[in-house]
Amino acid sequence: ITTGVTEEERRAIGHIPHGRGILGLLIDEARPLRLREIAEHPRSVGFPENHPPMRSFLGAPVKAHGRVYGNIYLTEKRGAEEFSADDEQDLVVLATQAGVAVENAQLYEEVRRRERWLDAVRATTHAILLGEDVDETLRVIARTARDLVGGDLALIAVPAGSSELVVQVAVGLHADDLMGTAFPLARSISGEVMATGRPLVIADVSKDPRSD
């Protein structure tokens, strides 16, 4: 979050800070930093093109219960050449409050995630106990998996003979086109998962030589 510069100035600066120089020091040491002149500090690396001139600096880590979530920093003290010790104290209090806010948001999301998992277990168990058709039970599981992880598509593939897998259930994007698709058990990602019995996460499946 940036405030104090216009959106046009923000776009002209380019990429958001990478955490080098003074900002990197604030991250590495996770303690308040107050400077009269940024350029005079040995860790200063200057500013990118189109960056507004800045001299005085005040920064503090955003943390709660010993954990650092980020940092907050200010430049160009109004009406003075540098920020004061009182300014630093005030910023530390605000940074701590920001850390608590981030921590609470993460805790809330964790609670919501656990609730979704419990709902998923209940829905699956309910389908099994009711003696639902196998395909319908698998569709419940596929829909739940897709919703839990925020995926576009969920597939359940099962063996068809000794050398192939076939898509028995598809939910989501292009599901109708993929239903019933067969692919080799060997040299496929799903085949490897079945052979090893371990989950597999791939950043870009389109670049994996085992994908069809």
C-alpha positions as CSV (number, residue, x, y, z in Angstrom):
1,I,0.0,0.0,0.0
2,T,1.4,3.4,-1.0
3,T,0.1,6.8,0.0
4,G,1.4,10.3,-0.5
5,V,2.1,10.0,-4.2
6,T,-0.3,10.1,-7.1
7,E,-1.2,7.0,-9.1
8,E,0.6,8.5,-12.1
9,E,3.8,8.9,-10.0
10,R,3.4,5.4,-8.7
11,R,3.2,3.9,-12.2
12,A,6.2,6.0,-13.4
13,I,8.4,4.6,-10.6
14,G,7.9,1.1,-12.0
15,H,8.2,-2.1,-10.0
16,I,7.4,-2.1,-6.3
17,P,10.5,-2.1,-4.0
18,H,12.5,-5.3,-4.1
19,G,13.7,-5.0,-0.5
20,R,17.3,-4.0,-1.2
21,G,19.2,-1.2,0.3
22,I,17.6,0.6,3.3
23,L,14.4,-1.4,2.9
24,G,16.4,-4.6,2.9
25,L,18.1,-3.5,6.2
26,L,14.7,-3.0,7.8
27,I,13.7,-6.5,6.7
28,D,17.0,-8.1,7.8
29,E,17.2,-6.5,11.2
30,A,13.5,-6.2,11.9
31,R,13.9,-3.1,14.1
32,P,13.0,0.6,13.7
33,L,15.2,2.7,11.6
34,R,15.3,6.6,11.6
35,L,17.5,8.5,9.2
36,R,18.1,12.2,8.6
37,E,19.6,11.6,5.1
38,I,18.9,8.3,3.2
39,A,21.8,8.8,0.8
40,E,24.4,9.0,3.6
41,H,23.6,5.5,4.9
42,P,26.1,2.9,3.8
43,R,23.3,0.5,2.7
44,S,21.6,3.1,0.5
45,V,21.4,2.1,-3.2
46,G,19.7,5.1,-4.5
47,F,16.3,5.4,-6.2
48,P,15.0,4.2,-9.5
49,E,14.2,6.6,-12.4
50,N,11.2,8.8,-11.9
51,H,11.3,8.3,-8.2
52,P,10.4,11.4,-6.1
53,P,13.4,12.9,-4.2
54,M,13.5,11.6,-0.6
55,R,15.8,12.5,2.2
56,S,14.5,11.8,5.7
57,F,13.3,8.2,6.5
58,L,11.4,6.4,9.2
59,G,10.7,2.7,9.1
60,A,9.4,0.0,11.4
61,P,8.7,-3.7,11.1
62,V,5.1,-4.9,11.0
63,K,5.1,-7.7,13.6
64,A,3.0,-9.4,16.2
65,H,3.9,-12.0,18.8
66,G,7.5,-12.1,17.6
67,R,6.6,-12.8,13.9
68,V,7.4,-10.2,11.2
69,Y,4.7,-9.8,8.6
70,G,6.2,-6.9,6.6
71,N,7.3,-3.3,7.2
72,I,6.0,0.2,7.1
73,Y,8.1,3.2,6.2
74,L,7.7,6.9,5.7
75,T,9.9,9.6,4.0
76,E,10.1,13.4,3.9
77,K,9.0,14.6,7.4
78,R,6.7,17.6,7.0
79,G,8.0,20.8,8.5
80,A,11.3,19.4,9.7
81,E,14.5,17.9,8.3
82,E,14.0,14.6,10.1
83,F,11.6,12.5,12.0
84,S,11.6,12.7,15.8
85,A,11.9,10.0,18.5
86,D,8.2,10.6,19.2
87,D,7.5,9.9,15.5
88,E,9.4,6.6,15.8
89,Q,7.5,5.6,18.9
90,D,4.2,6.4,17.3
91,L,5.1,4.4,14.2
92,V,6.1,1.4,16.2
93,V,2.7,1.3,17.9
94,L,0.9,1.6,14.6
95,A,3.2,-1.1,13.0
96,T,2.3,-3.4,15.9
97,Q,-1.4,-2.8,15.4
98,A,-0.9,-3.6,11.7
99,G,0.8,-6.8,12.6
100,V,-2.0,-7.8,14.8
101,A,-4.5,-7.0,12.1
102,V,-2.6,-9.2,9.6
103,E,-2.3,-12.0,12.1
104,N,-6.0,-11.9,12.9
105,A,-6.8,-12.0,9.2
106,Q,-4.6,-15.1,8.8
107,L,-6.1,-16.8,11.8
108,Y,-9.6,-16.1,10.6
109,E,-8.7,-17.6,7.2
110,E,-7.3,-20.7,8.8
111,V,-10.5,-21.1,10.8
112,R,-12.6,-20.7,7.7
113,R,-10.3,-23.3,5.9
114,R,-10.8,-25.8,8.7
115,E,-14.6,-25.2,8.5
116,R,-14.5,-25.9,4.8
117,W,-12.6,-29.1,5.4
118,L,-15.1,-30.2,8.0
119,D,-18.0,-29.5,5.6
120,A,-16.2,-31.5,2.9
121,V,-15.8,-34.5,5.2
122,R,-19.4,-34.3,6.3
123,A,-20.7,-34.1,2.7
124,T,-18.5,-37.0,1.6
125,T,-19.5,-39.1,4.6
126,H,-23.1,-38.3,4.1
127,A,-23.0,-39.5,0.5
128,I,-21.3,-42.7,1.4
129,L,-23.7,-43.5,4.3
130,L,-26.7,-42.9,2.1
131,G,-25.3,-45.5,-0.4
132,E,-25.2,-43.0,-3.2
133,D,-24.1,-44.1,-6.6
134,V,-20.3,-44.4,-6.8
135,D,-20.1,-41.8,-9.6
136,E,-22.2,-39.3,-7.6
137,T,-20.1,-39.8,-4.5
138,L,-17.0,-39.2,-6.6
139,R,-18.5,-36.1,-8.0
140,V,-19.1,-34.8,-4.5
141,I,-15.5,-35.4,-3.7
142,A,-14.3,-33.7,-6.9
143,R,-16.5,-30.7,-6.4
144,T,-15.3,-30.4,-2.8
145,A,-11.6,-30.7,-3.8
146,R,-12.1,-28.0,-6.5
147,D,-13.8,-25.6,-4.1
148,L,-11.3,-26.2,-1.3
149,V,-8.2,-25.4,-3.3
150,G,-9.7,-22.8,-5.7
151,G,-9.1,-24.9,-8.8
152,D,-10.7,-24.5,-12.3
153,L,-11.0,-28.2,-12.8
154,A,-11.1,-31.4,-10.8
155,L,-10.7,-34.9,-12.4
156,I,-10.8,-38.3,-10.9
157,A,-9.1,-41.0,-13.0
158,V,-9.4,-44.7,-12.4
159,P,-7.5,-47.7,-14.0
160,A,-9.0,-49.2,-17.2
161,G,-7.1,-52.4,-17.6
162,S,-3.4,-52.7,-16.8
163,S,-2.0,-49.9,-19.0
164,E,-4.6,-47.0,-19.1
165,L,-6.4,-44.6,-16.9
166,V,-9.7,-43.1,-17.7
167,V,-11.4,-40.0,-16.5
168,Q,-14.5,-41.2,-14.6
169,V,-15.5,-37.9,-13.0
170,A,-14.8,-34.3,-14.2
171,V,-16.0,-31.1,-12.6
172,G,-15.3,-27.6,-13.7
173,L,-13.7,-26.1,-16.8
174,H,-14.0,-28.3,-20.0
175,A,-15.4,-31.1,-17.8
176,D,-17.8,-32.4,-20.5
177,D,-15.0,-32.6,-23.0
178,L,-12.7,-34.6,-20.7
179,M,-15.2,-37.1,-19.4
180,G,-14.1,-40.6,-20.5
181,T,-10.7,-39.5,-21.8
182,A,-8.2,-42.3,-21.6
183,F,-4.4,-41.9,-21.2
184,P,-1.5,-44.2,-20.5
185,L,-0.8,-45.3,-17.0
186,A,3.0,-45.2,-17.7
187,R,4.7,-41.9,-18.4
188,S,1.7,-39.9,-17.1
189,I,1.5,-37.6,-14.0
190,S,-1.5,-39.4,-12.6
191,G,0.2,-42.7,-13.3
192,E,3.2,-41.6,-11.3
193,V,1.0,-40.5,-8.4
194,M,-0.7,-44.0,-8.4
195,A,2.6,-45.8,-8.6
196,T,4.4,-43.9,-5.8
197,G,1.3,-43.3,-3.6
198,R,2.5,-39.8,-3.0
199,P,0.8,-36.4,-3.8
200,L,2.5,-34.3,-6.5
201,V,2.3,-30.5,-7.0
202,I,3.4,-29.0,-10.3
203,A,3.8,-25.3,-10.9
204,D,3.1,-25.4,-14.7
205,V,1.7,-28.7,-16.0
206,S,1.8,-27.5,-19.6
207,K,5.6,-27.6,-19.4
208,D,5.8,-31.1,-17.9
209,P,6.8,-33.8,-20.5
210,R,4.4,-36.3,-18.9
211,S,1.4,-34.2,-19.6
212,D,-0.8,-35.0,-22.5
